[in-house]
Amino acid sequence: MNITLQYFDGCPNWQVADRRLLEALELAGRGATAVDRRLVSTPEEAEAVGFRGSPTMLINGVDPFADPEAPVGLSCRVYRTDAGLAGSPTVEQLLAVLR
């Protein structure tokens, strides 16, 4: 399993997502899985990789939380959770896409 966490420094939510992702990997029995953290730092780079906001998680190259209507660019991303909108998926949501 290949996991990439794309982020930009202007959004602190990627750090929450990183912690939740590591927790979900442990709970899924995949604690040894490496996470490739990739800084997206320019609008041109965001456009080139289709970056729809920070944090973006790619599982085997696919964004399981993709919103095709979301704009590409350097912005904080919002996720729908049972508790409302949040800056990161919950551990439960991450577990669902890791299994």
N, C-alpha and C positions, 0 to 999 in steps of 0.2 A: 504494500500500500504506500503510495506517494502522497504526502501531505505538504501543502504549501500555505503559509500564512502571509498574505500580502498586506502591507500597511504603509502609512506615511506618518511621519513624526508629528504632524499637526493634530493628530487625533489620538487621545489617550486610551480609547476603547480597545485598541489592538492588544494592550497588555492584559486586560481582563479576558479577552478572547483567548489569548495564549494560555493563561492559567486554566481556563475552563477546558480548553482543548486537551491539555496535558492530563487533566483530571479524567476527562472522558476516555482518553486512550488507556489510562490505567484501569478504569472500570470495565472497559471492553476487552481487557487482557492483551492489549497492544502497547503496553508501556515502553517497549523497546523501539517503537516506531519513531524514526527521526522526523522532525518538523523542520522544513526549509522555510526560514523567515526571510522574506524579500521586501526590502524597502523600495517603495515607488516614490520617486522624489520630484518628478517634473510632469507637467501636463502632457508632454509629448510621450513620455514613458507610459503614463496612464492610458493614453489613447492606444499605444502600441500593444499593450497587454490586455486591453479591455477591462481595466480596473474600475469597478463600480463602487468604490468607496472602501474606507478602512474601518474595520478589518474585513478582508475577504479570505475565505478558506477554500482551497481547491483540494478535492479528494480525487486522486488519480486524474488530475487535470480538469475536473468538473466542479463547478460551484453549485453545491446542493441547495443553496438558499437563493439562487439567482432570481432577480427580478428583471426581466427583459426591458422593462420600461425605465429602469433606473439609469440616470445619466452616467457617462464615463467621466472620471475626473478625480481630483484630489479633494475628497470630502469625507466626512464621517458617515458611515453607513448605519442604517437603522434596521433592526430585525423585529419581526412580530413574535411575541412570546405569549404564553398564557397569562402573564402578569401585565401585558401591554407592550408598547414599543420599548426596545432596549438597544444599547450599543453593541451587543454581542448575543449570539445564540446562547441558550441555557445549556448546562451540562447534559440535560435530558435530550434536547434537540440534537446536540452533537453526537450523543450515544446512538441515537436513531440512525444517523447517516454513516456511522462507523461500523455498524454491524452488518 
